[in-house]
């Protein structure tokens, strides 16, 4: 399990339930490494700004992560984390490797609508 303050997806069933019960979902699938940790921190900070988005993380090395690893949108990804944005259960966007705050916000705003201003 990842050592973050995000809610974790540990089984395929949890993954399916989150996608079925939430319109906007962002899943960051990675490890506790230098390319992933900054992304987890950004996501933790953005959770309150985007209450209409469900944020989750997932350990890249568990069997349930095969769902993310095997998505066609992630087929050519080489670096962690794999960050996938789902709209109504379908992939809306996917990124690989480290992303900064502005890059993540740009995708969230484009795919799910603007967050609330602080």
Residue frames as qw, qx, qy, qz and C-alpha x, y, z in Angstrom:
[[0.000, 0.890, 0.457, 0.000, 0.00, 0.00, 0.00],
 [0.377, 0.552, -0.027, 0.744, 1.19, 3.49, -0.78],
 [0.397, -0.474, -0.454, 0.642, 2.08, 5.81, 2.07],
 [0.022, 0.305, 0.225, 0.925, -0.08, 8.79, 1.04],
 [0.224, 0.235, 0.550, -0.770, -3.05, 10.64, 2.48],
 [0.506, 0.136, -0.423, -0.740, -5.14, 9.70, -0.55],
 [0.833, -0.007, 0.414, -0.366, -7.73, 6.94, -0.52],
 [0.115, -0.399, 0.853, 0.316, -6.28, 3.77, -2.01],
 [0.857, 0.223, -0.142, -0.442, -7.68, 1.37, -4.59],
 [0.315, -0.475, 0.821, -0.038, -6.53, -2.13, -3.65],
 [0.493, 0.165, 0.854, 0.026, -8.89, -4.44, -5.55],
 [0.024, 0.172, 0.653, 0.737, -10.54, -4.56, -8.95],
 [0.182, -0.660, -0.727, -0.044, -13.91, -4.48, -7.19],
 [0.236, -0.691, -0.229, 0.643, -13.03, -1.20, -5.42],
 [0.154, -0.206, 0.437, 0.862, -11.92, 0.22, -8.76],
 [0.064, -0.391, -0.773, -0.495, -15.18, -0.76, -10.46],
 [0.226, -0.726, -0.607, 0.229, -17.25, 0.66, -7.60],
 [0.216, -0.567, -0.014, 0.795, -15.44, 4.01, -7.71],
 [0.051, -0.051, 0.574, 0.816, -15.90, 4.29, -11.48],
 [0.144, -0.483, -0.805, -0.312, -19.57, 3.28, -11.33],
 [0.289, -0.758, -0.541, 0.222, -20.50, 5.62, -8.49],
 [0.224, -0.711, 0.025, 0.666, -18.55, 8.77, -9.50],
 [0.581, 0.796, 0.162, -0.046, -18.74, 10.84, -12.66],
 [0.350, 0.835, -0.360, 0.224, -15.20, 12.27, -12.41],
 [0.879, -0.433, 0.137, 0.142, -12.34, 10.08, -11.19],
 [0.345, 0.784, -0.501, 0.123, -8.58, 10.60, -11.19],
 [0.942, -0.309, 0.091, 0.090, -6.37, 7.62, -10.37],
 [0.168, 0.818, -0.547, 0.060, -2.63, 7.96, -9.85],
 [0.996, -0.086, 0.016, 0.014, -0.97, 4.56, -10.16],
 [0.394, 0.738, -0.465, 0.289, 2.64, 4.39, -9.04],
 [0.776, -0.173, -0.457, 0.398, 5.19, 3.64, -6.35],
 [0.394, -0.897, -0.048, 0.194, 6.76, 5.59, -3.50],
 [0.714, 0.049, 0.210, 0.666, 9.51, 6.95, -5.75],
 [0.231, -0.404, 0.012, 0.885, 10.89, 10.33, -6.83],
 [0.076, -0.126, -0.547, -0.824, 8.66, 10.67, -9.90],
 [0.357, -0.507, -0.741, -0.257, 5.47, 9.70, -8.05],
 [0.361, -0.474, -0.554, 0.581, 5.69, 11.33, -4.62],
 [0.015, -0.187, 0.005, 0.982, 5.43, 14.91, -5.95],
 [0.338, -0.221, -0.602, -0.689, 2.32, 13.97, -7.95],
 [0.442, -0.480, -0.749, 0.115, 0.66, 12.42, -4.86],
 [0.256, -0.381, -0.355, 0.815, 1.38, 15.64, -2.94],
 [0.141, 0.018, -0.289, -0.947, -0.16, 17.81, -5.65],
 [0.424, -0.341, -0.726, -0.420, -3.25, 15.61, -5.77],
 [0.395, -0.460, -0.665, 0.436, -3.62, 15.73, -1.98],
 [0.110, -0.312, -0.148, 0.932, -3.52, 19.53, -2.15],
 [0.235, -0.016, -0.456, -0.858, -6.07, 19.70, -4.98],
 [0.159, -0.346, -0.925, 0.007, -8.71, 17.45, -3.39],
 [0.010, -0.595, -0.533, 0.602, -10.47, 20.34, -1.62],
 [0.120, 0.428, -0.242, -0.863, -10.37, 22.55, -4.73],
 [0.438, 0.110, -0.673, -0.586, -12.08, 19.86, -6.83],
 [0.468, -0.055, 0.711, -0.522, -14.86, 18.40, -4.66],
 [0.796, 0.372, 0.059, -0.474, -16.59, 17.16, -7.83],
 [0.622, 0.482, -0.616, -0.028, -13.63, 14.86, -8.57],
 [0.901, -0.405, 0.142, -0.062, -12.88, 11.59, -6.79],
 [0.273, 0.740, -0.607, 0.095, -9.13, 11.22, -6.30],
 [0.946, -0.276, 0.168, -0.039, -7.52, 7.83, -5.65],
 [0.101, 0.688, -0.709, -0.123, -4.08, 6.29, -5.74],
 [0.990, 0.025, 0.041, -0.133, -3.07, 2.75, -6.52],
 [0.492, -0.562, 0.618, 0.247, 0.11, 0.77, -5.99],
 [0.510, 0.571, -0.479, -0.429, 1.55, -0.06, -9.41],
 [0.187, 0.362, -0.913, 0.002, 2.75, -3.48, -8.27],
 [0.496, 0.069, 0.734, -0.459, -0.51, -5.03, -7.04],
 [0.289, 0.234, 0.873, 0.315, -2.59, -7.33, -9.25],
 [0.213, 0.780, 0.543, -0.227, -5.53, -4.89, -9.38],
 [0.035, -0.730, 0.216, 0.647, -3.26, -2.28, -11.03],
 [0.384, 0.071, 0.784, 0.482, -3.38, -4.42, -14.16],
 [0.273, 0.784, 0.553, -0.069, -6.56, -2.53, -15.01],
 [0.028, 0.933, -0.108, -0.343, -4.57, 0.72, -15.37],
 [0.359, -0.490, 0.656, 0.448, -1.39, -0.87, -16.75],
 [0.400, 0.177, 0.835, 0.335, -3.36, -2.61, -19.52],
 [0.341, 0.789, 0.315, -0.404, -5.41, 0.35, -20.72],
 [0.675, 0.513, 0.294, 0.442, -4.75, 1.11, -24.41],
 [0.046, 0.968, -0.012, 0.247, -4.12, 4.75, -23.41],
 [0.484, -0.771, 0.414, 0.016, -1.21, 3.58, -21.22],
 [0.969, 0.198, 0.100, 0.111, 0.26, 1.04, -23.66],
 [0.666, 0.521, -0.143, 0.515, 3.35, 3.08, -24.50],
 [0.348, -0.891, 0.155, -0.246, 3.95, 4.69, -21.11],
 [0.716, 0.304, -0.493, 0.390, 7.48, 4.27, -19.83],
 [0.191, 0.262, -0.537, 0.778, 7.61, 6.26, -16.57],
 [0.359, -0.588, -0.712, 0.136, 5.65, 6.26, -13.34],
 [0.427, 0.240, 0.779, -0.391, 3.15, 7.30, -12.23],
 [0.022, -0.339, -0.733, -0.589, 0.42, 6.50, -14.69],
 [0.180, 0.321, 0.449, -0.814, -2.29, 9.08, -14.01],
 [0.020, -0.314, -0.802, -0.508, -5.66, 8.37, -15.59],
 [0.288, 0.164, 0.246, -0.911, -8.69, 10.65, -15.65],
 [0.039, 0.315, 0.927, 0.201, -12.07, 8.93, -16.04],
 [0.362, 0.095, 0.054, -0.926, -15.29, 10.66, -17.09],
 [0.815, 0.080, 0.073, -0.569, -18.43, 8.52, -16.67],
 [0.881, -0.155, 0.447, -0.008, -16.30, 5.38, -16.43],
 [0.801, 0.510, 0.129, 0.286, -14.36, 6.03, -19.63],
 [0.600, -0.276, 0.072, 0.748, -10.79, 7.29, -20.02],
 [0.205, 0.956, 0.198, -0.071, -10.85, 11.02, -20.70],
 [0.269, 0.851, -0.416, 0.174, -7.08, 11.60, -20.41],
 [0.927, -0.306, -0.004, 0.218, -3.94, 9.80, -19.31],
 [0.187, 0.883, -0.399, 0.161, -0.42, 10.97, -18.49],
 [0.924, -0.091, -0.225, 0.295, 2.82, 9.30, -17.60],
 [0.574, 0.152, -0.276, 0.756, 5.73, 10.36, -15.42],
 [0.233, -0.436, -0.419, 0.762, 5.97, 13.39, -13.21],
 [0.065, 0.722, 0.445, 0.525, 3.48, 16.21, -13.72],
 [0.172, 0.023, -0.364, 0.915, 3.54, 19.63, -12.09],
 [0.157, 0.468, 0.609, -0.621, 0.63, 21.44, -10.46],
 [0.332, 0.487, -0.141, -0.795, -0.22, 23.51, -13.56],
 [0.273, 0.164, -0.837, -0.446, -0.24, 20.45, -15.85],
 [0.062, -0.284, -0.936, 0.199, -2.59, 18.56, -13.53],
 [0.201, 0.526, 0.394, -0.726, -4.90, 21.56, -13.09],
 [0.296, 0.358, -0.451, -0.762, -5.06, 22.05, -16.87],
 [0.273, -0.057, -0.922, -0.271, -6.30, 18.46, -17.34],
 [0.018, -0.400, -0.795, 0.455, -8.72, 18.62, -14.39],
 [0.232, 0.502, 0.141, -0.821, -10.24, 21.88, -15.66],
 [0.316, 0.279, -0.613, -0.668, -10.46, 20.66, -19.25],
 [0.325, -0.073, -0.925, -0.185, -11.94, 17.24, -18.47],
 [0.301, -0.460, -0.798, 0.248, -14.00, 17.89, -15.31],
 [0.120, -0.879, -0.281, -0.365, -14.57, 21.63, -15.07],
 [0.175, 0.608, -0.388, 0.670, -12.89, 24.28, -12.97],
 [0.510, -0.317, -0.681, 0.420, -12.28, 23.80, -9.28],
 [0.252, -0.919, -0.300, -0.043, -13.47, 26.23, -6.65],
 [0.338, 0.673, -0.258, 0.606, -11.28, 29.24, -6.03],
 [0.575, -0.278, -0.558, 0.529, -9.51, 29.53, -2.67]]
